[in-house]
């Protein structure tokens, strides 16, 4: 049960290979459909576990895809839903049809992959399994799940405010990478990134 929120693939791959595999899955999806339905992205990446799904969805907010109206709020719903499932120790993810039908042009997905691949390849060289109890242990996953619910709900309500979804996406990205690679040190970095993200979000909301 404690591994259900982690990546199920890449056990024999290095970090770069695992992260490339996630992008390969997304690229194959973009090559086969235009536009790419949000539900298909969730199903394709979700087959690898919640980690890759969190990683790619948060990265979407850091590239031009995140500027598409409705995308930040939809990603927030998914993040909150994943958090709820992590808390429950479950693997499946239900989303409203309206969210699943949201689509993104295949060209934009391909552009995002082109931007992300070299950066993830570089990052993957430094990632490996360590402190795995922080990436797989039940208590750690409960904490991550609660954070994801909080951040996801915040994204839904402030997704229309420029830059704020990006600030909230950063800790989600780090958690996603940590869960994907089962790297507990990265999970710790995710917790560390949460406080400044929430503080900066609050400063922006209240007008500094």
HELIX and SHEET records of a PDB file:
HELIX    1   1 UNK A   15  UNK A   32  1                                  18    
HELIX    2   2 UNK A   38  UNK A   46  1                                   9    
HELIX    3   3 UNK A   50  UNK A   60  1                                  11    
HELIX    4   4 UNK A   64  UNK A   67  5                                   4    
HELIX    5   5 UNK A   71  UNK A   88  1                                  18    
HELIX    6   6 UNK A   97  UNK A  101  1                                   5    
HELIX    7   7 UNK A  106  UNK A  124  1                                  19    
HELIX    8   8 UNK A  133  UNK A  136  1                                   4    
HELIX    9   9 UNK A  138  UNK A  158  1                                  21    
HELIX   10  10 UNK A  164  UNK A  181  1                                  18    
HELIX   11  11 UNK A  184  UNK A  206  1                                  23    
SHEET    1   A 2 UNK A  36  UNK A  37  0                                        
SHEET    2   A 2 UNK A 103  UNK A 104 -1                                        
END                                                                             
